[in-house]
Amino acid sequence: MVMDKLKEYGIDYDTAMQRCVNNEALYIKLAKKIPETSQFDELKKALDEKDLDKSFELAHALKGIVSNLAITPLEKPISEMTELLRAREDIDYSGYIDEMDKALNKFCDILSEA
């Protein structure tokens, strides 16, 4: 049931299952660690402080996490931020943060049913 909702949400199910040796329970166990990470809040704080180096490191780490779990709706804004931060672009990231927060909240809501 939860995996069906995650598929509707937009995870790349085939990739996720390939990385978790076709074990949905393992995927859910790993995915449940996402809400526990403080890196999302740390990224927001670093961006607020205009610390582009730290922001890049955090965005890059989050990109790896969400990519490995094939969480496509989260991967999109984080990947875009990562590339802008790689170039140390000093821009307003609030649109990316809003998109990330919306995708993260939806993902966490679905996981809370597991």
C-alpha positions, 0 to 999 in steps of 0.5 A, a space after each residue: 500500500 505504501 509503495 503504491 502511494 510512493 509510486 504515485 508520488 513519483 519515486 522511480 520504483 524500478 531504480 529503487 527496487 534495483 538498489 534495494 535488491 527488490 526488497 520493499 521493506 528494506 526500501 521503506 526502512 531506508 526511506 524512513 531515515 529521510 525525515 530524521 536527517 537534519 541536513 534539510 534544515 542545515 541547508 536552509 540555515 546555510 543558505 540563509 547565512 549565504 554560506 555557499 560552500 557549506 550549502 553546496 556540501 549539504 545539497 550535494 550530500 542530500 542529492 546523493 541520498 535522494 538519488 540513491 533512494 530514487 525519490 524523483 520529486 525531491 531529487 529535482 530541486 536538490 539537483 538544481 540547487 546543487 549545480 547552482 551552488 557548485 558554481 557558487 551562484 549567489 541567488 534567491 534559493 527560496 523557490 527551490 527550498 519551497 519545492 523541496 519542502 513540499 516534496 519532502 512533506 508529501 514523502 514523509 506523510 506517505 511514509 508515516 502510513 508505513 
